[in-house]
Amino acid sequence: SSLIAWGPGLVTKQNHVNRTSVFSAIDLVPTLLDITGSPHPKGSKYDGESLPETLLGKASVARKAPIYFRRPPDRDSFYGDEDLPDLAVRDGKWKFLCEYDGTEPELFDMEKDRGETKNVATLHNELVAKFTKACIAWHKSLPPDNGPQLAGNFRRKPAKKKPKGK
C-alpha cells in the first residue's frame, strides 16, 4: 500500500516517491514520537520500528524486522477471490503467503515482481519452509481469531457496483 507524508517544514522533498523502503503502519507511532522529540512511554514496547528519515523522505531505509499478517476470516471473497491466503509475511524483498496449516504457499520477489505475478515458491523450498514455520508460529502466538474453525457461507460478499447515474 501507499503512504503519503505531508509536513510543512519537515517533509522538504516534493513529489518524492520511495519505491524501495518497507514501512508499515505499525512503524508510525515510534517514528512520529522520534520526529516530534516526544518521549516513548515507559514500559511500552512497539511492534513497529522508528524510521524518521524514511518518513521524511531523507533516506530509503527499510524496516529490518519482518511484518506478519493474518487475514480476517470474512475477507476471502471481498476482493473477488474465493480463497485468499490466510497468513503472510513480508521479510526484506520477499512476500510469502499460505493457509493457516501452511498449505498453498506463494512466494514473491517484491524487487523483481511488485505486481506479484510470478509465484516462485517451487524455486525456493528452503525459504518456503522457513516462512511457513515462522507464519504458523506467529499465528499461534496471537489470540485465536477462529478463522481455521470457520466453515460454510460466513464470508463477506464483494460489494456490488452501483449502476451509473444512481
N, C-alpha and C positions, 0 to 999 in steps of 0.2 A: 504494500500500500504506500501511498504517497504521504508526505508531510510537508506543509508549508509553514515556514517560520517567518514571522514579521515582528520586528522590534526596532523602532526608530532609535538610532544611536547605538544599537547593539549589533544588529544584522546589517552589515555595511555593503555586502555584495548584492547587487540587484540582478534578478533573473538568473541566479546561480542554480544549477542543477547538479546534485551529487548522486550519481548512479552506482557508486561503489560501496558506500558505508551501509552497514547493517545497524539499524537503530529501531528500537521498539517503543511503544507507548509506556512500557514499564520503566524505560530509561528516563522519562520526562521528570519525575519527581526529584531524583538525586541530581540530575543535570540542572534543573531550574533552581534548586537550593544553592548549588555552587555558583551559578551565574549571578544570582542576586546577593551572594555572600551571606545567605541565611544559614544558621547552624542546623545541623542534622539533629533531630530529636534524639535524646539519649535512649539507648536501648532499641532503637529502630534499626532493622536490617532490611535492605531493599533487594528485591529480585533484579532490579534494573542496575545499570552502570551509569556513572556520570560521564557524559560526553559533551561538555560545553563547546569545545572547539568545532565539533561536528554540527551541532545545532545552530551555531552562529555562522556557519559557512566558512570558517577559517581553516578547516582541515578535513580530510576524508578518513578519519579514524573510525573503525567499526568496533562494535562491542566484541568482547573476547568470549564470553560465556554463550553457550547455545541457548536458543529460545524454543521452548516447548509449547505445543498447542494441543488442546483437546476440543474437538468439535462438539457443540451442544447436540444432544441426540435427536432433536427435532429439525435439524437443518439439512438433512440429506437431500431432499428433493427441492429445496428452496432455490437452488441455482440451476435447476433443470437436470441434475444428475441424480439418478436413482440410488446410487451407492457411493457417496463421497467417503474418503478415508476418515477414520476416527481420530487418529493421533498423528502428530507431525513434529518435526524438529528442524530448525534452521541452524546450521553449525558451519560458520565460515561460508564457503562457496556452495555448500551442499544443502539441499532441502530434501528431507525424507518424510514419507507418509506411509501409514499402514493402518490396518484394522486393529481393534482392541487386542486381538490374540496374536498380532504380528504378521498376519497373512496379507496377501496382496500388496507387497512392498512397491513403492515408487521412489525413485531417486533421481534428482535433477541437479545438474551443474548450473547454478544460477549465474556464473560468469559467462558461460557459453550459450546458455539457453534460458534467458529471462522469462520467456513465454511458457516455460515448462511443457515443451512439445515432444521431447525425447526422453523417455524413461530409460535410464542407464543402469537400473538395478541389477540386471543379469551380468553386467560387466564388472561389478564391484561387490562380490559376495562378502568380503570382509567388512566393508563399510555397512552393508545391509545388516549383517549380523550385529555389528556394534550399535547401530542406530536403533534396530528393533529392540535389543535388550535395554538400551537407555530409555526409549519411549515408554516401554511397558513398566519399567521400574519407576519412572517419573509419574506415570498414570496411577500406579498402585500407591504412591506416596501421598496422593491427594484424597480429599474426602470423596466418597463414591458419588457418581452422577447418575447411576442406574442405566446408563447408555447400553452396556453389554447385556442387560437383562430385558430390555425393551423389545417387544416383537409386535407385529401387526401394523395396523394403519395409524400409528401415532405421529408419523412425520408430517410436518407442516407442508402444505401445498404451495407451489410457486404462486406469486401474486399474478392475477390475470391483468392483462393490459387493458386499459380503458379505451373504448372506441374514440377516435379522433372527433373533436368538436363537442364532447360532453364533459 
